Amino acid sequence: MCIRKLLETPGLKFLSVDEQVLRDAEASAMTDFEDAVQASAAAVAGIDFIVTRNKRDFRQSPVPAVLTEELLEKLL
């Protein structure tokens, strides 16, 4: 049910993780591999920012991270 709602959310984009994204993540300066995969996928897709609860984890990200509150400020 939750996945269906996500799939039906207008404007929500799902990113692909392919070999290049994984290679970029592995070569990244980021210390957490899963976060590096997210950041690499976002960079490849041309995403403007990553929404997270922990910006510290994305300090080395090629895509800037914002908190949920910051996203709401940008949207309102």
VMD Tcl script that draws the C-alpha trace (Angstrom):
set ca {
  {0.00 0.00 0.00}
  {2.75 2.47 0.93}
  {4.70 1.64 -2.24}
  {1.60 2.16 -4.36}
  {1.13 5.64 -2.87}
  {4.74 6.48 -3.62}
  {4.40 5.22 -7.19}
  {1.32 7.38 -7.68}
  {2.82 10.56 -6.22}
  {3.01 13.22 -8.95}
  {6.50 14.58 -9.50}
  {8.23 11.90 -7.43}
  {11.20 10.51 -9.34}
  {12.74 7.08 -8.83}
  {16.42 6.83 -9.64}
  {18.22 3.95 -11.28}
  {21.23 2.30 -9.71}
  {23.47 0.83 -12.36}
  {27.10 -0.18 -12.59}
  {28.32 3.39 -13.13}
  {26.43 4.67 -10.08}
  {27.98 1.90 -7.96}
  {31.47 2.63 -9.32}
  {31.03 6.34 -8.61}
  {29.80 5.56 -5.09}
  {32.75 3.28 -4.45}
  {35.18 6.01 -5.58}
  {33.39 8.66 -3.54}
  {34.92 10.39 -0.52}
  {31.72 9.59 1.39}
  {32.26 7.08 4.19}
  {28.83 5.42 4.14}
  {28.44 3.37 0.96}
  {24.62 3.42 0.92}
  {24.59 7.20 1.24}
  {27.23 7.38 -1.49}
  {24.99 5.29 -3.77}
  {22.11 7.70 -3.17}
  {24.33 10.70 -3.82}
  {25.82 9.17 -6.97}
  {22.41 8.22 -8.34}
  {21.17 11.74 -7.65}
  {24.18 13.27 -9.39}
  {23.77 11.09 -12.49}
  {20.06 11.97 -12.66}
  {20.69 15.70 -12.28}
  {18.76 15.97 -9.03}
  {18.94 19.39 -7.32}
  {19.16 18.17 -3.73}
  {18.75 15.17 -1.43}
  {16.22 15.31 1.40}
  {17.56 13.69 4.56}
  {17.30 13.74 8.34}
  {21.08 13.80 8.64}
  {22.90 16.33 6.46}
  {26.22 15.42 8.08}
  {26.23 12.11 6.20}
  {26.13 13.99 2.91}
  {28.91 16.54 3.51}
  {31.01 14.98 0.73}
  {28.03 14.46 -1.59}
  {28.16 15.88 -5.12}
  {24.50 16.84 -4.59}
  {23.62 19.14 -1.67}
  {21.47 17.71 1.11}
  {18.61 19.52 2.85}
  {16.56 18.75 5.93}
  {12.82 18.20 5.59}
  {12.21 21.59 7.20}
  {14.47 23.24 4.65}
  {12.59 21.54 1.82}
  {9.32 22.90 3.13}
  {10.80 26.40 3.29}
  {11.93 26.08 -0.32}
  {8.50 24.90 -1.44}
  {6.40 27.43 0.46}
}
mol new
graphics top color blue
foreach p $ca { graphics top sphere $p radius 0.5 }
foreach p [lrange $ca 0 end-1] q [lrange $ca 1 end] { graphics top cylinder $p $q radius 0.2 }
display resetview
